[in-house]
Structures are given as C-alpha cells and as structure tokens.
Amino acid sequence: MGETVEKRYRVGGMDCASCAAKIDTAVRRMPGVEDVSVSVTAGTMTVRHDGSSDLIAIEKKVTSLGYSVSQAAGRLPVDTEQAGRSHHDHDHGDHDHAGHNHQAHDHAAEQAPDALEGLHGHDAPMVGPWWQSRKGRLTIFSGVALVVAYVIGHLVPSIAPYAFVVAMLVGLVPIARRAVTAALSGTPFSIEMLMTIAAVGAVIIHAGEEAATVVFLFLVGELLEGVAAGKARASIQSLTTLVPKRAFIEEGGTTREVPAESLAVGAIILVRPGDRIAADGAILSGESAIDEAPVTGESTPVRKGEGDAVFAGTVNGDAALRVKVTAAAADNTIARVVRLVEEAQESKAPTERFIDRFSRYYTPGVVVVAALVAILPPLLMGAAWDEWIYKGLAILLIGCPCALVISTPAAIAASLSSGARRGLLLKGGAVLETLGKVTAVALDKTGTLTEGKPQVTDVIAFAKDEADVLRYAAALETGSSHPLALAILARATAVGIPVPAVNGAKALGGKGIAGTVEGQPVFFGSPKAAGEQVPLSSDQTARITALNDDGKTVSVLIVGDTLAGAIAMRDEPRGDAKSGLEALTVAGIKTVMLTGDNHRAAEAIGKELGIQVRAELMPEDKQRIVNELKRGGLIVAKVGDGINDAPALATADVGIAMGGGTDVALETADAAILHGRVSDVAAMIELSKRTMRNIVQNISIALGLKAVFLVTTIAGITGLWPAILADTGATVLVTINALRLLKPAK
C-alpha cells in the first residue's frame, strides 16, 4: 500500500517484562509488521505495519501466547515531524485494514482468550479480590495440591515422590504450555522455559518435593507481580474515574439525565453546585469557583464565568452553570492525558533499550553457566552428578532477567503517571531521562514567565481622581476586544466602578480612542497624541517615563481640555515566576529569558525576576541562541507557548510547552505543563532526577540479589526455592520501589 499504518490494542495479562518481550518478539515476526511497541504498565501494544498485515492473525498470535487482546480506543495524533526527532513517519488514527470483516475480527478477539483459558498464568488486570482471578485460582490449586502431597507423604511415605510430582504438574502444565508457545514464537529462553527445565530436572534427580515447592513459589511470585503491575496501571487509569458517569442535558427547554459518554459536541449541559463537570466545554451562563485540582493540580479553586473553558472531571463550586460541550468523551482533556501517558510508556528510554540488549545476552549466558556448573565438576573432579545438576538447575532459575528488564520501565511508567496527575506531561522515557541532565533552561517571556495578558498596574490622578480616571477610560473602551481595553474593563469591574455610556466612540488610528461621556469630549490614548491636544508638564512626563522604564504601557486620559490622568498596564509575571526561577538556580541550572519584546519591557521583567535577558528576537534568533548554549556544552530545555517559538522548542534537547493550551502543548513539544506554573519546570526536572535515582536502585536490587544467590548456590548454601525467590522476589521489590515514585516528593 506504500503507507505505514498503526493499530493499537489493549492486552490483558501482561505484568512482567518477559510478557512484553514475548509478545514483541512474536508479533514482530509477523508478515508486514514494521515495528511493535509494548507497555507492561499501560497494558497496551501498538503495531505499525505496511497495510498488508493480517490483523486477525496478529491478534491470534497474541492470544496463542495466553493473553487477551482487544482494539484500543482512538489514538491521539502524534507529531511525526518534530524537526527530525520523530521515531516513525506514519499515518495516524485508528486505521482499519481494508478488506477485513471486523465483525469476525472482533468475534475472534473476544473468543480466543476464552478458548485458551488457563494457558497463561496471567489474566486481565485484576478487578476485585486476587483469589477470584485466574492466576489467583491457579496459585490456590497449586498450594492445595502441595499441602495434600505433604499430608499423603507423611501418611504413606512410599508414594510421597509421586504425590509431589502430581502437585508439581498442577502448576507446571500451564507454565510448560506457555514455554513451548513462547519458544515457537521466537523466545526460547523465557522464564517459563527455565522454570519447566528446572522442575523436570529436579524430578529426574529425585527432588520432587522441592520441584513442587518451587512451582508454587513461582506462581505466588507471578501473583504478586500482577498485583504490583495492576497498581502501577491503575495510577493513571484512575484519572478516568474522575469523570462522572451521568450528565444533565438541556433539550427543548427541559433537562434530562443521560450517560456522560453519549454527550456530543455542541450539547448544553447543566452542572449543579458540587457536581463534577461531565465534559470539556465553555460556560454559557453562570459564574462559579471551579476546583481544578484533579486535572491540573491547582489547589486553589479558579473563578470562572461566561465564555471560560472548563474541563471534565473538575468540580463545580457554589453556583449552577450551563456549559456547552466542546469535546466528546473520548477526546476530553483527561482522556487525552491518559492516552498520552500510555503512549509515552510504550516508547523506550535509552537505559531501557540498553537493558533490553543486555538481557538478550544475559539469559543465554546464564544458561551456559548453569550447564557448565552441572557438567564440569562431575566430569573434571569426579563430584556427585545429582549435587551439581541440582546447583545448575538453581542457577537456571536465577538467570531470568525479569527484575532487570522491568527495572527501568516500571520506574519510568510510575514517574509518567505521577507527573500526569500533577499536570506534567512527558512524551516518553527518553524525554524523562534527558530532563534530569538539563543544565540550562531558556524561557519565553509572554505567556510563560508572564500571564500573557496585560493588567492595570497603576491609575494616576492628574486633574481627576483615580476612580474618575478609570470610569471615563472604561466608558471609552466598552465593547472593545483589544487586550488593553479588556484589562481596563476588568479593573473597573474588580473595584466596582459603574461604567457610564459613551456616544460617538471612534478609534483614531495609532493615537487612541475618542468619544463623548456624560456630555464631555473624552480622549484616551498615547502620551504623544495626548500631548498634541494638551501640553504635559515636566513632572507628568517624568512620571510617564518612569512607568515606561518599568516596562509598562501608559495611556493618557483627557476630559474636555483637561489632562485628567493616566493608566499604566503591563503583562505581569506569573505569581510563582520568581520562586520557580530561584528553584532552578538553586539546582545549579542556568536560566535565560528569550523574548521578541522590546529591550526596555524585557529588562524590567528580567530585573524583577532576576533572570538574564535576550530581547527583540525573531523565532530564528531564539533557535540560534539555543544552538549557542548547546555548543557551549549545556543540555538545554526550552520553555515556550509552542506556537511562535516552535523552531527553538525543536532545537532544544527538551522542548517544554506551557501556556499555549493542551492541544498545542501536546503536539509541538517533548513535554507539556498543563497548569501555567513556572515552578513546574523545576518540579519536572526534579521528577526526572528522582526517577533516574530509582532506576539505579532497581538495577542494583535486580543484579545484587542475583549475584548473591549465584554465589550461595554454587557454594551449596541455597537451593532451588531460594533461587526462585531471588527471581520473583527481585521483580516484586523492583516494582514496589518504582511505585514509590507515584507519591509526591517530600
């Protein structure tokens, strides 16, 4: 077909790294498949193929390994260009392969897992008590069989060996079937294969009791892995539970309750005080304090009124709102965040790719060592065959790379989930790793360090008092959508000044606005234009110049033929801009402001915030400066709105979008700050550093435990069951350690 198409699936039953590796290897060998991305923590698989692949065959291959599979909901479009940093150039969306009968396709997907029930010890993410899951039931049966074997062994010692063999087979048969299927699909050295060889070998050397115990402990370990993986998966999926199931929709003058997922774009819903908002939308009427903490992490409720945007899952405060739906359930902010995080979890970090490569040689290497340990001492030194075969079998169990392979993705997945819950979105592990190495941060001014909209900072009284100056200016600006006009009207509303009517208002190009208010001619405009009508005194000129030096825009008001006063406005720094920049400085990170604004305005903001300033820059200038910083040996993060500084965002080692809205933010950068907090840049970098420390700990746990048990096994101190504990125990410890990242840093 000539184009690369992408299909995304939810895979039930993945809870360890070997699961993902087996699926990846098997699907990658299917005809037409170009790439496969599998995420254990998200429970997803993305297949990129050339359009000729048989999707039904791919699903059957996955189900033959013992996993359930179903098509995932529509994907987020992914930025495939991003200045040459994309992974693939492909067509996005939930593509259908032409010619497939999808009724049959869906039926196969649903029926296959049932037909293969019990083949895989894994099952769909656990809901409800663990003992009701398939994996839990198998573990219980194996445990009961082991206890029965012990009882029979004491009552009738002569048949004890056979009782333990039967107890072992209860748990081993499903494991062995999985081992054979994995081997046929390209993964000969799976943990199931090592486990099967070790258990059968133990029976051959008359260690049936230990073989049955090891199988049971293996199943217990897998059960614990499943519980831990489920917790990691639930951490981000729990966001979706924030959206209410029901909504009140207005139709034909009446209100009725409907499922929230049925809401279409353009529908009007009623949100009562205290209710969660059921969809992304814009307020048509009403004003209320909205608690956005669940979505953005903002702890203080935000006051919102007519025309303001609201997000699904946020909580309406003290008044009823009528909201027009702007996004369907599958495309609301929370759904987009969840999809972004799941897709990010599929992309492998450099450390993870290295560990994957290492593990491909590690496991066969351990198998060779186990064989040598079993064979050489008896051959060369005349040692007892049973003793050294036993040690070789124990080393086989130590050889599973599960804990090592999961060490990096478990930490990264927990970190991505933790960040998303705080409004920090990162497009994968590679971005997360790079952030921790950042040594310089370049920030845009407007909309990043500042609020992005002017505010009235000073009202100066000359011939009239401050209230009158604001009253006349607001009258002239009524009906205007200019940012400066909106700032004046907002200030008048905030201080409760009634705005009189204006007659004959007209804009004077490049000068200001004029009209008649309360029977008097009024002009409001630039100091230069005002000076042409009424001369300004040296004192007045000095005050205006001082305000200009602070980066403020000053407009002068003339009422009749009198200089009534002036109003100064400026795009003010965000409330946490200074503390956010200080946090970066304390962390040893260089900060610089890159702005297209004039030098005077930029320097005023820069001086207030304590940041180096580069002003009057075009987009290509910002890109050039980022390159200069990189050539100086710095790892550079660029923070901007994702629109006018896209070249600089793409050039930086990490591009972070903030203040441009979620749509732009998710498409144009490597990371995004959903809530406009400058301090979140430092929080994002600290999250990366915590994650990398966690990964080092995980690798140390995984390799350390294996090294200890390798030595103790060869020395004859430990046997088969401690060996399996070394494997599953390490995997569980690594996963639990990674889950610590879900908790905010202290």
N, C-alpha and C positions, 0 to 999 in steps of 0.2 A: 504493500500500500504506500510505502515511502514515508510515512509519518510514524512517529513514536506515540503510542497511546498508553494511558496509565489507568490501572484499576486498583481500587483499594478494598481490602477485606478486613473484617473483624475475625480474629482467630481465637477460639475458645480453648483454654487448656495450657497455654504457654506460661510457665512460671519459673523457668531457669534458662540460662544461656544456651545450654545444649539443645533445648527445644527449638530456639530460634535458629541455631546453626543447622540443625537437621532440616528444617523447613526451607531455609535459604538455599542449602545445597541441592535439595531435591527439586525445588521449583526452578532454580537457575539452569538446571539441565534440560528443562522442557523446551521443545522447539519454539523458536520465535521470541523467547524471553531474553531481553537485553539487560535488565537489572532488577534486583529484588531488594527491598528494604523491609526488615522485620524488627518490630519493637516488642520486647517482652513486657515492659511496663505498661505500654499503651494497649497491648493485645491486638496489634494491627499488623498488616502486611500490605505493602504497595508493590505491585508488579508493573514494570514498564516493558512493553513488548512492541513488536513491529506491526501489529494489527492482524497477523496471520495465526496467532496463538489460539489454541483451543481452550477457552476459559473453563469449560466444564471439566476438561482433562486436568487442568491445573488444580481445580477445587478437589477433584477425586484424589489427586496425588497427596494433597494436604490431609484429607480425611483418611487416606490409607495409612498415614503416619499416626493416626489416632486422635486428631484434633478436629474440633467443629469449625466450620468456616461459613461466613455469610458476607454478602456485599455490604460495605460500609455506606453511610450516607454521603451525599455530595461533598466534594472537597473544596477547600479554599483554593482559588487560583494562586499559583506560586510564581514569584518573579524569576523567570528563567534567564534573563539577561544579566541584570545587576553588574554591569560593567565587567563582564567576563568572569564573574565569580560564581556562575551557576554550575550546578552539578550536571544537569541534563538539559537538552533543548527538546522539549516535547510539548505536545498538545495537552492541555489540562481539562479537567472536568470529569464527571462520572461517565466515561465513554462506554458505549456498547459495541461489541464486536458485531459487525454487520453479518446477518445471516443466522445468528444464534436464536434459538427459541428459548426465550428467557423464562417461560413458564416451566419448561422442562429443566432449565438451568437452576431455577430456584428450588424446584422439587428435589433435584439431585442434592443440592446443598443441604436441604433440610433432612433428607432421608439417610444420606450416607453416614452421618455420625451415629444414628441410631443402630444402623446395621453393624457398626464397628464398636458398639458399646463394650467397654472393658478392655479394648485393645491397648489403650493408652492410660497410664495411671493418672494423667491429667484430665481435668474436665473444665467446663466453663468457669469463669470467675465465681468464687464462692458467694452464694447468697444464702443466708440462713446458717444454721449450725454446721460446723465442719463434718460432723458424723452423718449428715444427710447427703453429702456429696459422694460421687462415685469413688473418688480417691479415698475419702474417709471410710467408706464401707469396705473397700478392699483392704485397707490397713487393719480395720477391726477384724475381718475374717482371718487375715494372716496372723494377727495376735492371738485370736481364739484358737486357731489351729496349733500355734506354738505351745500354748498352755495345755491343750489336750494332749499334745505329743509328750510334754513333760510328765503329765499325770500317767499316761499309758506306760511311759518309760520306767516310772517308779513301780507301777503295779505289775507289769510284765516286761522285765528288763530284756528278755530275748528278742522282742520285736521293737525295742526302742529305736534302733537305727532306721527301720522302715517308717516308723511314725514321724520321725523328724524329716525324712525325705518327702513324705506326703505333705507335711506342714510347710516345707520349703516350696514345694510345687504350687501350693495355693497362691503364693505371692509371685513366684518366679515365672509361671507360664505367661501372664500378660507382659511381664518385663522382657522375656525372651522373644515374644512375638514382635514387640516394638524394636528389639535389637536387630532382628532379621530384616524387618521392613526398612529400618534406617540404613542398614548395610547395603541393601539392594538399591537404595536411593542415593548412595554415594557417601554415607557416613559410617565407615566400618568401625571406627574407634569411639563409639558412643558410650556413655556411662552405662546404658542398658547392656551393651555387649560385654563390657568389662565385668559388670555385675554377674551376668549369666556365666561367663567363663569361670569367675571366681567361685560361684556357688556350686557349679557342676564339678569343678576341680576339687573343692572341699569334700564333696560326697565321695569322689573317687579315692581320696586319701583317708576315708573313714572319719571325716569331721562333719558329719551330717547335722549334728546339734548346732554347731557354730554356723553352718550354712543357712539353716532355717532362721537363726537369730539375726544374721547379717541381712537377709532378705527383709525381715520385719523392720529392722532399724532403717534400712534404705527407704522403705515405704513411709515410715514415720518422718524421715528427713524430707522426703518429697512433699508430704502433707504440710510440714512447717514452711517449706519453700513456697507452697501455694498460698498459705495464709499471708506470708510476708509480701509476696508479689501482689496479692489482692489488695493489701493496704496501700501499697505504692500506687496501684492503678486507681483505687478509689479516691486518692487525694485530689486528683484533677477532675475525675468524673463527678465528684460531689458538687462541683460548681453547677452542674446542670440541674441539680435538685433545688437550686435557689429559685428557679423559675416556677411560678405556680402552675398547677395543672388546669385550673379553670379561670375564665375571664368573663367580665360583664360587657357585652357588646350592645351598642345602640343601633337600632334599626327601625325606621319608620316611626320614630317618636317613642318607641318602647325599649326597655332594657331586658335582655335575657342572658342567661348563663350558658357559655359554650366552652368546649375544650380549648385551652390556650394554643395548642399546636394547630388548630384549624383557622387561626386568625390570618387574614390576608392583608397584604399591603393596602393601605387606604381605609381600613376598617377603623371605626371610632369606638374606643372602649372607655368605660367608667372605672376609675380607680378610687376606692373608698379610703378614708384615713386609716392608716395602719396596715393596709394591704400591700403585698408585693406587686410590683408592676409586671404585667404578664408579657409585655413585648417591648422592643425598642420602638420609640416613637417621639413625636413632638407634641407639646402641650397645646391644646386648642383653647382651653379656658381653665381658670383656676390658678392659684398660687400656693405653693406648699414647700416645706423643708423636706428634701429627699435624702435619705440615708444611703449613700453610695458605697459604704464600706465593703459589702460583699463583692463588688465588681472592681472598684478602683483602689480599695484600701484606705480611702479618705475617711478619717474618723469623725470629722465634723460634718453634720448634715448640710447640704448645699441648698440655698434658697432658689427655687426655680419658678418661673411664671410662663405666661403665654409666649409661644414660639421657641422655648428652650427644649433641648433634646433630653430625653430620659432613657435609661437602659433597663432591659428586662432583668428581673431579679433584685432590683433596688427597692427600698421600702418607702412608700408614701407616708409623709408625716401627719400634718394636722388639718388638711383640707382635702375635699374631693377634687379630683382632676378629670378632665376629659382629654384623652390622648388619641392622636391619630397614629396608627401603626405605620412604621416606615421600613420594617424588615420582617420577613416571615420567620417562624420559629427556628428553622434550620440555619438562618443567616443572622440571627441576633448576635449581639456582642459576646455573650457568654459562649454560644455555640462556636463562634469564630475563634475565640481564645482556646477552647478545648481542642478544636481541630488543629490549630497552630501548634499547640504544645505536643499533641500526639504525633504530628508530622515531624516536629523538631526531635522527638525522641527516636524517630526512625533514622535520622541522619547521624552517622557515626563520627565521634570525635577522633582526633589524631591518636590519642592514647589508646582509645578503644580499638582502632584499626591495628595498632602495633600489637596489642594483647591478642587480638584475633589471629594475626600472623604467627605470633609466638606459640599460641596454643596448638596450631596445626602441626608444629614440630614437637611440642612438649609431650602430648599424649602418646604418639608413636614411640618417642624416646623413652618414656616411662615403661611402655610395653616391652621394649627391647631390654631395659634394665631388669624388669621383672623376670623375663625369660633367662637372662644371664644369671640372676640370683638363684633361680630354681635349678639351673643345669650345671653351672661351673663348679660350685663346691662339691657336689657328689662326684662329678667326673674327675676333677683335679685333686681333691683332697680325701675322697672316699667318705664324705659326710653322708648322713642319712637322707635318702631321697624325700621321704614324707615331710621331714622338718623343713627342708629348703624349698620344696614345692609349695608348702603352706606359706612360707615367707614371700615367695614370688607372687602367690595369689593375693596376699595382703597388699603388696606393692601395687598390683594392678588396680585395686580399689583407690589407693592414694592417687593414682595417675589421672583421675578425672579432672579436667580443667574448669568445672562448673564455677567454683568460687572465684577463680582467677578471671574468667571471662565476664562474669556478671559484675565484677568489682567496679568497673568504670561506668557501664550503662545504668546500673542501679543508682549510683550517686548522681549522675547527670539527670536521670529522669526525675528523681526526687527534687533536685535543685530547680529544674524547669517548672515543675508543678508548684513548688514553693514560691518561685518568682511570679508565676502567673497569678497566684492568689493575692499577691501584693501589687499587681498591675505592672510587673516587669516581664516583658515577653522577649524570649531569645529564640532565634531560629536555629537551634541545634547545638550539639555538644562542642563543635569546633569554635563557635562564637563564644560559648561559655568558657572554654579553655583560654582563648585569646584575651578575653576581658581581664583575667587575673594578671596578665603580663603588661597591661597598659601602663605607660609611663607619662603620657601627655594626653590631655583632653582639650579639644578645640570646640568652643560652644558658639552657636549663633546668638545674636542678641534678641531681636524681635521675636516674641513668641516662645523663646527658650529661656533666656535669663530674665526676660520681662514678660508681662502678662499678654502682650500682643495687641493691646488696645489702650488708647490714651485715657488718662484720668485727670480730672481737675485737681491741680496741686495747690494753687494759690488764687484767691479772689482779692484783688487790690482795689481799695476805695480811693478815688480822687475827689470828684465833686459829689458823688452819691455814696451811700453806704453800701456795704458788701451785699446785703440782701437785694437792694435795688439793682445793683450791677448784674447779679445773677438772674434776677427776674426779667430784666429787659433783654439780656442776651438769650435766655431760654425762649422768650417770645419769638425772637427773630429766627431761631433755629428750629422751631416747631415744624415737624413734617419732613425735616431733612434726614437723610440716611448717612451723611458724612460722619466718619468716626469722631471728629472733634465735636460735631453737633450732638451726637449721641452722648458723649462724655458730659457736656454741659447740661443736657436734659436729665441725665441720670443723677447728677449732683443736685439739681433743683428738686427732683423728686425725693432724693435721700434726706434733704434738710427740710422738706415740707413746704417749699415756697410755691404759692399759686402762680401759674403762668398765665398772663393776660393774652388776649387775642391780638393778632397782628394783621394789618391791612397793607396790601401792595408790596409784600416782601419780594425782593428780587436780588439775584446774585449778581455781583459786579465782578466780572472775570479777573482773577488774580488779585483782587483787592479785598473783598469781603461780601457782606450782605447788608441790605438797607431795607427799611420799611417804616410804617407808622404804628406806634404803640401808644395807646391812651392819648391819642391826638398829637403826639410829638414825633418828629422825624428822628429815627434812630439808625446809627451805623455801627456795625461791629466787624472789624477786620484787622488787617496787618498794621503794625505801628507806622510803617512808611505811608500807607494810604491814609491813615488817620491824621498823620502829621501834615498832609496836604490840605486837610479841612480845618484843623485846629492845631496850632503850634504846641509841641510838647516842651515842658520846662527841662532844664538840665537834670534836675532831681528825678523827674519822671523817666527821662531817657536812661539815667544811670540804673534805676530800679529794673527797667525792662532789660537792659544789657546784662545785669547780674543774673536775672532769671534765664536769659538765653545761654549764658555761660554754664548754667547748671543743666543744659540740655533740654530746656523747656521751650515749648512754642507759646508765644504770647500774642493774644488778640486784644485790641483796644476798643472800648465802647464810647461812642459819642451820642449824647442825648441832646437834641436841639443843637446849640452851638457850644455845648459844654463837654469837656473831657471828663466823662463820668467815672471811669475806672478801667481796669484791665483784668483779664483772666489768663492764667498760665496753665498749660497742660503738658503732660509727659506720659510716655509709656513707662509705667513704674516697674521696678524689679519685682519679681515674684517674692512672696513673703519669705521663702526659705532659700533664696538665691545665695545670700551671703554665707549662711551656715553650710549650705551644700558645697560651695566652693572651698570653704575652710576645711571641710571634711576631706576633700580631695588633696588639698595642700598638706594636711597632717599625714595623709597616706603616702606623701612623697611624690605626688603626681603634679606635673607642670600644667597650668591652665592658661588658656589664651582665648580672648573673645574675637571672633571673626564676624564683621558686620558690613553691610553695604551702606549703613547710615553715615551721616557727616561726622567729622572728627570731633567737633565740639560736643554733640549729643552723646557720642560713644564714649568719649573720655570722661564725661560727667558720670555716666553709669559705671564705667570701669573703676573710677576713683572711689565711688561709693561702695562697690563690691570688692575692691582690692584685686583686680584681675588685669593682666596685660591686655592691651587693646590694639587691634589692627582694623582700621576703619576704611570706609569708602571703597569697598571691594566688590568686584563683579564675581559671579559664580566661578569663573575660571581662575580668578585670583585666589579664592578660598581653596580651590583644588591645588594651586601651585604652592600655597603655604603649607598645606597638609603634606605635600611631597617633600618640601624643605625639612619639615620636622622629622619625617621618616628617614631622609638621607642623613640627618643628624644622629641617627641611631635610636630614635624614640619609637615606641609602639603607640600608635595614635588612635584614639577614639574621637569621632566627630559627632557632635550632638546638634541636631537641627530639626526643622519642621518637615523635612522630607520632600519639600517642593522646590524652593529656589536654590537649595544647595545640594541637589542630587549628585552632581559631579564630585563634590568633596566627600559626601557620605560614601560614595562608591570607592573613592580612592583610599580612604582611611582603612586601617586594619580592622576596625569595627565601626560601622555606621549605626548610630542610635537616633531614632526618630522620636520627637516629642513636640506636642503642641499642634500637630497637623491633623489630628483626628485619627481614629483607628484605621479607616480604610487606607489612607496614605501611609500611615505608620507601618502597617503590616506588609505593604507591597514594596516599599522603597529602601528598607534598611535591614541590617542584620538583627537589630534588637529594637524594641519599642517601649517607651514609658507611657502607659495609658493615662496615668494621672500626672498632670504637669508639675512634678516636683523635681527641682534641681538636685535635691539631696538623694533622689533615687539613682542618680548616676553613680555616686559613691556606694550606695547600697548594692547596686548591680555588680560593681567591681568586687566588693567585699563578699558577695554571694559566690562569685567565681573563685575567689581565693579559698573560701571555706570548702567549696566543692573539691578543689584540687588537693587540699589537705586530706579530705575524706577519702579520695581515691588512693592516695599514698598509704593511708591507714589500711584500706581494704586490700590492696595488693600485698602489704606486709602480713596481714592476717592470713590471706589465702596461701601465700608461699611459705610463711613461717610455720603454720600448722603442718603443712605437708612435709617440710624439711624435718621437723621434729619427729613426726611419725615414721618417716622414711628411715631415720637413724634407729629409732627404738624398735622398728620391725626387724631390721637386719640384725640388730643386737639380740633379738629374741625376747624383748621386754613386752611388746604388744603384739596382738594377733589380728584376726580378721575383723571382729566387730569394732575395735577401736579405729581400724583403718577406715571403715565406712563412716564412722562418726567424724573422722578427720575431714572427709569429703563433704557430707551433708551438713555437718556442724559448721564448717568454714563458710559454706554457702549461706546458711541461715545467719551467722554472725555478720557476714559482709552485708547482707540485705538489711538487717536491723540497724547496722551502723549507718548505712546510706539513708535509712528512713529518718535519722536524726536531723537531716537537712530540711525536712518538712517543717521543723519548728523554727520560728524566727530566731535570729542571732540575739544573744543577750547583750 
